[in-house]
Each structure stands twice: as C-alpha cells, then as structure tokens.
Amino acid sequence: MPDTDSLYRRQIAALYEHSVFYRDKLRAAGFASAAAAGGLADIGSLPFTEKDELRASQAAHPPLGAHAAIDISQAARIYSTSGTSGTPLYIPLTRADVEQWREIGRRTYSRNGLTAGQRVVTTYGAGPFVAGASLAAFEAIGCVHIPVGVGNTERLLTAIQKLAPQALACTPSYALHIAEVAAAKGVSLASIQRIIVGGEPGGGEEGFRRKLEDAWDAKVYEIMGIGDIAASLWGECAAQAGMHFSAEEWIHVELIDPETGAQKQMSDGATGELVYTHLAREAAPLLRFRSRDHAQVWVSKCQCGKTSLRARCIGRTDDMLIVRGVNVFPSAVREVVARFQPKVTGAILIRPRRKTQSCTSKICTKSTRRRFPRWPPRPSLGAERKAPERLPTRLTQSRRSKLRASLARRATTLRGTTRLGVLKPNSLPTRMAVMTSDSPATGISPFTKTWTLAPASPV
C-alpha cells in the first residue's frame, strides 16, 4: 500500500497551489504553507470542511467553486447532489478520479461475493446523482449487468423472470416494495441470491434486514458512500459484521465527537461521526469533510479474514432530534415500530408538533439544534388498514421499554397511525421528519430517503 502520509502531504501542497478556498482557509487557521500543515499525524489541528461552505463556494465562484482545483475544461464528468438538504452541489471528476471511483466501487461491490459472470440487475439512474458512478463497478467486476433504471417495477420484475439474475442492487425500501409487488402478482424471485442495498438507512437495521431477507429468501448486503467523497466507499462481506472500507490508499477516515469535533480513537465498538480527507483527488479534493454520518466502527480482524476498517451507520447526526435532553435518531424509532409488522408496514414519519426557543427557524438547518418536547412518530398501517385494538398503546409501551433499555431512557409519546399507502417507498432523497402546518420546526434528513408522503401531502 502506498505511503499515505506522503500522499497526504502532496494533496495538501496541491490544495495550496490550486484551490483558492483551501489556501485562504488554511492560512486563516494559522497554516502559512503546506509544510506548516504537517502530516497525517497532525491532521486533527486542521479545520473541518462543511457542506454549506462548499455550496457558498460554488455560489460565489460558479460553476465549480473556489474549492475546486481544476478548470471546468479539465473535468471528465460532473455529478450533482440531490439538493434535498439545500442547493445542489456540483461534483467534478477528472479521468483519473473516475478510474479511482471505479476501482473503489469494484472493491465495495465484490466484498459480498459478487463475481465475474454473475448477472446483476440494478435500479440506479446514470445521473445526475453520483449513484450512477456505481454502475461502472459491475463491469469492472466482470458481471453481466442488467440496468433497468429508476422506478420501473414492472420492467424489473420482467427482467427477473426472463433473465434470472443472481443479484439485485437498489435501495432497501425499494427492495421491500419489489418483494411485495411480486408476491401480489405471483412472480417468483427465486433466482436472486443476494440483495445489495444502499443510498438510505435500512440495510443495517437488524429488524428491517430480517424482513427483507425473509421476503426475498436471499442475503442482504449493505454498501455506503458519500457523493462528495466517493460513490461507494464501504461494502459488507459475507460475514455481515459491518461494512469494509474500500479506499485506504485514496481516502483517510477519522472518527470524531459530533458535538465537540474532538478526534476519537478507532477501536472496536467506538461510535462517532465519520470525517473524510482525500489523499489523491484531482478535481475537488476535500480536507476533513464532515459527513454527518454517525457510525459504529471496528478495527479487529473480520471473520472473512480481512483487517480493513469496518463500520455500521447508525444514523445522520443532522437527523438527530433532541427530545427532553436526550439524543434520538429516527432510525431507532423505526426499528422499534418495525417489530409490530405486519400490523404496521414499518414506515414512519416524525412530525414535531411545535418549535421551542432552541429552534426558531421555519426549517432547521444543519447548524441548528432541534429540541422537540413532543414529536409523535406516525407509523403506517399494514394491509388490514385498520389499527388493531390498543395498537398505539402497545407501540408506546414497547417503544418506551426498548428505548429505556437500549437508548438511554429515550422515552416519548407515540401517537396515531396512518392508513396504508400514505407513506410510500421512494428512490429519491426525501424526509423522515417533515414540517407540517402544526409543526413549524422540523429536522431535514438529506440522505434518509426511505419513506415519503403521497404527492397530495404537505411535504
């Protein structure tokens, strides 16, 4: 493996030479030169990069921003973020960057055992989002790739029937939706041996994973990336004991306390926010980029024999709600609600009823604390369409018991259910916690795209 410290020092030197944004940012932080910034051992003294800074950079210096290290004419490809959490951000790549992403993707998607010659059907679009970059990974592995695109369930089921693929790659919520449609239509999914899920929470939640594996009679493997850094950074192996990091020589990973920003030691079971630094990026290298992904990590040898860093995403730090002084992730609420399936579908929508002095803007931004005294999650009813007797009370009791035991007494009140079909699976980034007319404050979830309201609903 290349000397990562040398790569890092070269990357910092390139930022001083080609990126006005980073040259000014580092000098303002007291680092007059690349040499003054030091090596990887000193990275904790350098400032973080926030997503809002990149947006501001592109707004002030279009089209690529002052943080970019190339002219637009040197780019081979330009993706964009979804803009769910703000203005879309353009992500340029040089040819070398594209090839790097391709190799990272090959490693990530082959972790689960996908091999050359196997047929894999995918539901990713080619663009404008970075998920399209993952498509090249399947050709790099040597798979027979069957792309069907976004949101065409009938076409997908036809492909499964006629081409008998061994693997499916999609979002976890869409995988569940496909299984439900197939069951209703009597379509066999027997050819599928593995489901590779990513792009949203769910794949790493034990309850949801079990439901998905039961519905497909296949193994579920999770992958994770972040568009600003690389499309497919982490991939789960057959041991299903966390996702392996696939870009050791190109990207440096830190674990920090999301509240203080202090570095945390990488050790088995440690939790914190993942922070990324490019070591060999040409177009738009990022330094100490805060992902807002709250994760648990492991550094010990995996059952598969690999020693690479592993992680499981717990939630988004900018999804996190503070209820009665306690941090609560929406994914934890969904995991409890899912235990009542099939009485409920497992879909939830968190609607804070009112704002407090800690959250005064109409829509809370990432930098705003969200403290809600009441936030009734509303689960979607199952196929019976009618709430069984005392279901809200049973959900409340179960959630209180579960959260008290495993979520540091994060007990609040769960009120109400909603009819089948109001919360729908979606392939695009949407919100798990939304603003309504009676809840002017809300948490916006930029990557929580599992469930969305029907079009007629006030999102």
N, C-alpha and C positions, 0 to 999 in steps of 0.2 A: 504494500500500500504506500502511496506517495507520502512524503513528509508533510503533514497537514499544517504544521507551523510555518513552513516555508511558503506553502500555497497561500496561507492567510496573510502573511507579510506582503506577498506580491499583490494580493487582492486589495489590501489597504493602500498600497502605493498607486495602484490603478485608480482607485477612488479619488485620491488626492489629485491625480493628473487629469482625469476625465470627467468627474462628477462635481459640478459646482455646489450642489446641495450638500454632499458629504464633506467637501473641503471646508465649506463655511461652518457646517455643523460641528465638525471635529475641532476646528480652530476655536470656535466659540466655547467648546468644552475644555479648552486648555491644551490641546494637542497641536502644536505648531507644524508638525511634519509627520510623515508616515512612520519615521523612525521613533518619534516620540510616542506613537500609539502602542508600540511594543508588539509582543507576540500573543499567541492564543492564551498563554498563562495570565495575561493582563487584560483580557477582553472584558472582564467584569467592571473595569473602570470606565469603559466607553459608554456613550449614551445609547438608549434604545431608539429604534425607528418605529413609529406608529403609522397605521394605515391612513389616518387623517392627514399626516404630514405628506404622504405620497400624493393624495388627492389634491392637496393645496399646491404641491409642486407642479402637477400637471395643469392645474387651473391657471397658475401664474406663468408657466412656461410650456405652452402646448407645442406639439402634441404629446411628447413623451415625458416632459417634466425635466427639471434641473437635476433630478437624481439619476437620470439615465446617463450611461457612459458612452453612448454611441449616437450618431445622427440617424434619423429615421431611414435614410437610404441604405444604411448598413444592416438593417433588420431583415431577417428571412421570414419571420412570421410575427404577427401581433394578435394576441388574445385580449379579452377583456373580462373583468369580473362581472358578476350579475348585477351589482348595484343595489342589492337588497338592503344593505346597511348604509347606503349613501350613493354618491355619484360613481358610476362605473369607472374602473381604473384600467388603463391600457397596459398590457404586459408584453414588451418586445422581447424577441429571442433572435440571436444570430444563428447561423447554421451550426456552429459548434454547440450552442445552447440547446438547439433542437435535438442534436445527436445525444447530448448528455441526458436530456429528459427521456429519450427513447431507451437508453440503457438503464436508467433508474426504473422506468416502467417495466422493462423486461425482467429485472430482478424482482420487483414487487409482485408482479402477477404470476411469476413462476414459483414463488415461495410455497404456494398451496399444492403444488404437484402438477400444474398445467404444463403439458409438454407438446413438442412438435407433432403435428399430425392430428391432434385432437381438435374437434370442432367446438367453437365457442360463439354464441350469439350475444350481441351487445345492443344496448339501447341508448348509447351515448350519441349526442349530436356532434358533428365535426367542428362546430363553433356556434357562437363566438367564444364560448367559455372554454377554460383550459381542460375540461374533461375530454374534449376531442383529441388532445395530445396523447391520451392513453391508448387510442386506437392503434398507434404505431407499435405499441408494446407487444400486441398479439402477433403481428407479422415478425417482430424480432425474435419471439419465442419459436416461431415456425408453425403456429396454429392455423387451422382453416377458419378464417374469420368470417362471421356472418353478421354484418351490421344491419339492423333493421330501423335504427333511428329512434327518436323520442316519441312516446305516447301512442304508438300504434299497436294495441294489444292483439287485435285480430291478426295482423300480419306476423306478429311474433309467435302466436300460437300455431299458425300455419307453418312457419319455419321450423318450429319444434317437431310438429307432426311429420313433415316431409323430409327434413334434413337430419333429424335425430342428433342434435348437438349434445356433447357431454357436459358442457359448462354454459352458465349464463352469467353475464356481468351487467349489473344495474343497481339502482338504489334499493335499500331494504324494503321501503314501503311499497315500491312498485313490484318487487318480487312477491310480496304477500298478495297484492292486488291481482297479479297474474294467476297465482295459485287459486284464488277464489273464483275468478272468471273461468278458469279451466275446469274446476270442479262443477260449476254450474252448467257448463256446456258438455261435460263428459269427455274432455280432452285429456289424453294420457301425457304425463310429464316424465315418464319412466326413464327416458334417455339421459336426463340431467343428473349428473353425479355430484357436481359442485356448483354452488352459487357464490359468486364473488361480488360483495356489496361494498358500496362506499358512497361518498357525497353527502351523507347525512347521518345523524345518530341512529342507532337501532341495531346494527350488526354486532356491536359489542355488548349489548344488553342481554343478559342471560335468558330472561323470560321471552323476549322477542325472538332471539336466536332459536330457542327451542321450538317456538310456534312455527317459525319459518322452515326449520328442518323437518318438522313433522308434516307440514303442508306439502313439501316437495319430496320427502323421503331422500334428502340429499344433504351433504355437509355445507355449512355456511362459513365462508372465509371473508374476513374484513380487510379492506385496504383504506388508506387515508393519505391525502395530500393537501397542499395549500397552494393555490394558484400563484401567489406572489413568489413562492419559493420553487416548487416543482409539483407537477400534477399528481404524481403517485410516489409518495415518499416511504410509506410504511405498508408492509404486507404480512398477512398472517400465514403461518406454516401449518402443516398437518396436525401439530400438537395443540393448536388453538389456544396458546398460552400467551397471547399478546402479539402485536404486530412488530415484525423485524424492521429496523431502519435499513434502507437500501442505498444510501448515498454518502457513506462515511468519508470518502475522499473528496467530495464536492461540497458538502454542507456540514457545518458544525452545529451541534444541538446543545442548548443549555436548558436547565430546569430552574425556574425562579419562583419566588413567592409572589403571587399576583398582586398582593396588597402592597408590599414594600419594594418589590423589584430586586430583592437580595437573591444572589445565587444560592441554589440548594444542591447538596451533594447527590449525585446519581447513585442510588442504591436500590436494592430490591424493595418494592412497595412504596417508594417515595412518590409523593404527588406534588404537582405544581403546574405552572404554565410553561409550555414549550416555546423556546426562543431560538430563531434560526439565523445563521450567518453564512452567506455564500463564500466559498473558497476559490471557485474557478468559474465565475459567471462573467460573461462579456457585456451583455446588453444593458442590464439594470441590476447590478449587484446590490444586495441589501445587507445591512450591518445590524445585528442584534434586533431582528424584526420580531415584534411581539405577535404571536399567532392568535392569542386569546383562547387557545385550546388547553383545557385543564385536563391533565393526563396523569396516569399512574405508570411508573417505569420499572423495568427490571434489567439488571446488568449481568446476572448469573447465566451460566450455560443453559440453553434451552434443551428440552427433551429431544429435539431434532438434531442436536449436536452443534448448532451454530452458537457463536458467542456475541453476536451483534446486539446492540441496544434494542430492547423491546418496549412497547408502550400500549396502553389501552386508553382511549379518550373517554373521560368521564363526562365532559360537557364543555360548554363555552363559558369562559369567565365573564363575557359580556351578555350571556343569557341569564346569569345567576341573579336570583331575586333574594333580597334580604327581608325575611319575614320574622318579625318580633326579635330582631337582633341576630338571627341565625341565617347562614348562607344556605340556599336551597337551589339545586339545579332542576329544571323542568324534567330532565330525563329520569331523575329519581322518582318523581311523581308518576310519570308514565309507566315505570317498571312496576310500581305497586298496583296501579289501575289494571295493568295487563293481567294480573293474577286472577281477575274476575271474568276473563274471557271464558266462554263465548257470550256471557250475559252482556258484556260491552265489547266493542271492537278493539279496544286498546288505544284508540286515538284520543288525545286530549287537547284542550285549548285552555290556556290560562288567561283569565280576564281580570286584571286588578280592578277593583271597584272604585277606588278613589286614590288620588295622589296625596302625598304628605309634604311637609316642608323640605324633606330631603330630595324630592323630585318635583321640580316646579315647571319644567318644560312640557309641552304637549306630548312630544315623543322623546323619551330619554335617549341620550347619545351614549356612546361607549364610556365616556368620561364621567357620566352621571350615575351616582349610586341610586339603586332602585329599592326603596324601603316601603313595602306594602303591608299595612296592618291586616288586610283581608285580600285574598287572591283565590277565589273559588275555581279550581280546575274543573272543567266540564267534560266528562267522558262521553264518547259517542256510544249509543246503544247498539247492541248486536242485532241479528236478523229478526229477533222477536219483536223489535220496535217498541216494546212497552217495557218500562222499568219494572223488574220484579219487585215484589213487596220488600220494603226496607232496604233496597239496594243502596241508596245514598248513605243510609246509616251504616250499613255494613262496610261500604267503601271507606267511610270516615274512620270507623273503628280500626279497620285493617291498616289504613294509612298511618293513623296515629301510632299504633303498635309497632309497625315496621320502621317508621321514621324515628321513633323514640329509641329503638334498639340500635339502628344502623346509621342514622343520620343526625345524631347528636340532638335528640328531642326536637326535631323539626316538625312539630305537630301543628296543623292549622285546620280550618274547617273546609270540607269538601261539600259543595252544594250542587245539586242538579245534574241532569243528564241531558243529552241532546239526541234527536232522532237519527236513525241510520241515514247516511248519505250526506249529512250536513258537513262532516269532516271527511275530506277526500284525499287519497294519496295523490301526490303531485311529483313531477320530475324536475320542477324548478324551485329555486330557493324561496321559501315563504316563512311564515312566522308561527311559532308555537305559542308565544304570548303576544296578544294583539290589543290594540286600542279599540274601545267601543264608546258609544255615546255616554255611558255612565262610568267609564274608566279613562279619564284623560291622560293618565300616565301609564306607560307600558314598557316592557322590555322587548327590544327588537332582536331577533335571532338571525344573524346573517347566513348561517350555514345549517340551521335547523329547518329542513325543508320537508319533513316527513308528512305533515298534515296541514291542510289549508281549508278555509271556509269555501262554501259553494260561491259561485260568482255573484249571487244576489246578496250575499252577506257583506256587512260593512267593514272590510279589511282596509 
